[in-house]
């Protein structure tokens, strides 16, 4: 059985992951649509920049976030003018998780949008449908399973985020200590093995459910395209 403190860690992780996914979702979809449907100079560089958090050490991403959202950073200084700070707060953990999840979400959504047959969109345009009507009635409905798959992957990545989070907002119990940070802390404590086992089991279970859900949604996209 999980202790009250462990349940608090799980609840915080779900909150951070859920907020990170919800806030990142529209940004990821907009970027995915732009990469899938818009041709512009420097597109390959934009694509590389979006996927950069996948390949650079997470500590580097956390350091960049610290520079940007710190008291002297461009975003942090602006937020402080409104009395808002994200350092050592769960909101900062959600920002770090969202940044790390963004590339996975964009990739899944982009593939789903690219898989939509553009002949259907062109046919609707020739019948008099406007650009936005085509988007809302054809592009979005056909790409929804892939969008949801990307959101689920983003959520799974968010609750597993460690390196950028601990660098950006530290490891504060009850505020920024999500599952991976709590597991790390328990590993440093004598007799913490039981807690490591319990929290690791929760982490694996949540990740497994997310991966299975994402795979089922991805297969649904494939079946829909096969029908088309």
C-alpha angles and dihedrals in degrees: 000000000000119000122235090259091052092050087052089054091050092047091049091049092051091048093049092045094046095048092044091051095044095049094042095046099080091041092050093048093049091050092045092051091047092051092045100043110021127073115204139150114276094021092140091054092050090049090050092048092051091052095042095100088063093063108028118078109272088233088065091052090050091050092051090050089050090053092048099043099032121109091267096038123107094248097032093050091050092049092049088060085068093042092254125136130172098187113116089001132114089241088063089051088053091051091051092047092048093051091050092046095047098084093052092048094047093049095050093045094045092053090049093050092045089052092061108103106248089205088072090054092047091049091053091050092052089053090058103266114145124233094261094045090053089050096049097041103036117010099043099042092049093047097043096099090054091046090053091046089054091048092051091048089049091052091050091049091047096055090048097050115125119145101053092040098053090046095047105037103009125225106297115169111235093010113050102359103114125172099284092045091048091050090050091050092048090052089059094053125082109248093014094123095099091053090048090053094049096046092042090053090052091048093050092047094050092046092047093051090049093049093048091049091049092049092050091051091047091052089050089057089052093050091049092052091047090055091050 
